[in-house]
Amino acid sequence: MAKVIAFHSSRGGTGKTLIASNLAFIIAKRGRDVALLDLDFRAPSLATVFGVDEARKYWMNDLLDGRCRVGEVLVDLTDRYETRGRLLIGPADPRMEAMSRAARRDRRWQTRALRRLLAMRDELDDRLGSELILLDTSPGVEYSSVNAIVGSDLSILVSTMDLLDLEGAQRMIRDLYRVFERRVMVLINKAVPHELSSDEGRRRLLQELAERFTVPLLAIIPCYCDILLSSRSTLFALNHPDHPFSRALGEIAKRLEGA
């Protein structure tokens, strides 16, 4: 059965989408069949990252509205990126009117959307053969992100070392993941490099995180200025496969494949 992994954060700006999109590419490059779905309907970005034409007929929004089937939404990028495994992308509609409609969705719609999300998982697994399904969620406790968490086997909660991010991640674990009894791991992104430059600095950082979080730590990724300055409309790991960021994601990919 396909494994579903949601990428979540307490607020925007943690690098959640950057990590999810590059991981999808790396995992497919390693030979696994991957589907990456955009469930951040208020600020969708996968269409931009992967260069999806805005004139297309169906989006993830339409799938959860019940207007189309999953095969009509997915974009097969296997040949474009020359991956050994199949790389499928399910983009959300990036147009302003679609984001405005998403903001007005009520709880009844979200309940129906959850049923369709669970059915989509079965179709991706049974008919399309996806081994891993990655969900790029909206930050915080939007209905769509809660649906993604409930429908996943594992959530990766991405945080920076900013105090607001750390405290927000703690609240998510306490008030959301424990309530729904969902499995979660923390990924620290944009860590200050000098904190990881010595064994003592790394030990202190790990100790601080162990005292703050009661769930497993997946990885710590340092902050790299060249990533901050790079274009978000391309895959960093594609253009810079030997960069420390890309190598770190390669190690994370191995852990997630066996998680």
N, C-alpha and C positions, 0 to 999 in steps of 0.2 A: 504494500500500500504506500502511496505517496506520502512523504513527510511534509507537513505544513509548518513554515517558520515565519512568524510575524516580526517585523522591525518597527519598534515603537520608541517614543521619547516623551518626556513630560512637557516639552515645549520645542519650538522650532530652533534651527541653528546648530543642532548637535552633529550634523553630518550623516543622519540616518539614511537618507536617500542615496547619497554618494556611496555609502558602504553597501547598501542593498543592491544597487545597480552594478557596481563593480564585482561584488561577490557572485551575482548571477552569471556574469560573463566568465569569471574565473572557474566556477564550478562546471559550467558547460564546456569550457576549454579543456577541463580535466576528463571529459567524457561522459558526464552525467546529463540526463535530460531535465531541464529546468524551465519552470514557468514563473515569471516575475509579474505580479499584478499590482496595479496602482489603486489603492483604496483611500488615498488622500484626496478626497473630492473637493475640498476647499482650497487646496494649493497643489494641484497635480503637476508633476514635473517629468514623469517618465517619457511623455510624448516629446518633450524638448530634448531630453538626454539622448534618446534613440532616434530622433529625426523623423517622427511619425507625422504624416500629412494630416493637417487639421480638417481637410475636406473629406476624410473617410466617413463611412456611414454609421458605424457602431463603435461604442466605447464601453468601458466597464460600467458607466452610469446606466447605459441601456440594458446591459445584462442584468443588473440588479433591479431594474425597472420591469424586467420580464419581457422586454421587446425583442430579444434575440437570444441565440444560443452561444455558448462559449467559443465555439469554433469560428463564429463570425466576428469576434472581438480580437482574438489573438493575432499577433504579427510574428511570423517566423523569421528570425534574424540569424539563423544558423549559417546560411551561406555568406551573408554580409560579413560576419565576424569570424568565419572559418573555424567554428568550434567543432570539436569531435562529438559532443553531445548536442542534443537539440535545445535551442534557446528560443523560448516563446515569451513575448511581452504582451501584457494586457493593459493598454494605456487608459487613463481616465481623461475625460474631455477637458482640455485646458482653456476653453473659451469662457469669457466672463459670465455669460448668461447661464452656462451650465454650473459654474461655481455658485452663482446666486441661487439657483434652484436647489442645489445640494444643501445650502445653509437653511432652507425652509423645510427640509424633510422632517416628518414627525415620527413618533415612536412606532406607530402602526406600520409605516413604510419600512422602518429599520428592522422590525420583526420579520417581515416578508423577505427583506434583503438578506437576513441571516440564513433563512431557509434556502434561498437561492445560492448563497455562498457555499453552504455545505453540499448542495447538489452539484455545484461546479467542481468542487474537490473530487467528487466521485467520477465525474466525466473526464477531468484532466487525468485522473489515475487510470480509469478503465479504458477509455477510448483513445486518448492521446499519449498515454504511456509516460507521463511526467513522473520523475522520481522525487523531485523536490519542488515544492510550490512556495515561493517567497512572496510575502505580502508587505508592501510598503504602506504603512498606515498613516493616518493623520496624528499629529501630536496631541497629547492630553487625553481627555475622556469623551471625545466625540463618539456618537453612536457607531460610526463606521469603524473606529479603532477598537471599541469594545467588541463589536462583531468579529473583527479579525482575531482578537485575542481568544475569544470563546471558540472560534473555529480552527485554532492552530494547535499543534502539538508542543510547540516551544515558541516563546517570545524572546527576542533580543532587545533589551532595554538599553538604548544608546544614551550616554550622558557625557558631558564634558566635566572638568574639575571645577567649573564655576559653581559657587555655593547654591545658587538658585536651581541649577540642573540637578545637583546631588540631592538636595532636599526634595525636589520634585520627584526624582526617581524613587526615593525612599517612600514618599506618600503613595506613588503608584503601586509599589510592591505591597504596602500595608493595606491600602484601601481598595485596590482593584484586583491584583493577581491573587491575593489570599482569599478574597471574597469568592472569586470564581474558581479557586483551587487550580490555577493554571501554572504550568512550569515556566520559569523565567530565568534568564541569565543576564548579567550586566556587562556591557561593553563600554569601556572608557575611551573616548576619542579626544583628540587635541590635547593630550597631556603635555605639560611643560617638559621639554626635552631634558633639561638639566636634572630633573627629578629622577630620570631613568639612566643617567650617565654613569652612575656608580652603584655598586652592590648595596651600599648603605642607603643611598637615596631610594633605590627601588624597594628595599626592605621596608623603609618608613612609609612609602606610598602604599604598598600592599597591606601593611598593618592598618593604615588609616581606612582603607576601603573595606577591610575585613571587619573593622569595628562599626562601620556605617551600614553595611549590607549583610543581610542574612541569607542571600542567595548566591550561587556560584558566580565568580568573575570569569568571563569568557576570554577577555584580552584587554590590554592597554595599548593604545596606538598613540604615538607622540604627535604633536602638532608640527606640520611641515609647511613652511611658508610658500613653497612652490605649488602645493595643492591649493592653498587659499587663493593664490593668484591665477590658477589655471581655469580654463573654461569649463563650466558645468554642463555644457552641451555635448561633451565627448566623454568617452570612458577613459579614465586616467590609467587604469591597469592595461588597457589596450596599447596606449601610446608609450607607457613607461613600465614595462613588465618587470624590470629589475630594480625599480625604486623600492626603498624600504617599506613604504605604504603598501605597495602591491604584494611584496613578499609576506607582510603581516597578514594581509587578507588571504593569501594562499594557505597560511597555517590555520587561519580561522575556518576556511573552507574544509580543510581536512577534518577539523574537530566537528563541524556541523554535519558532515557526511556520516560520521560515526556516532553522532549524539543520539 
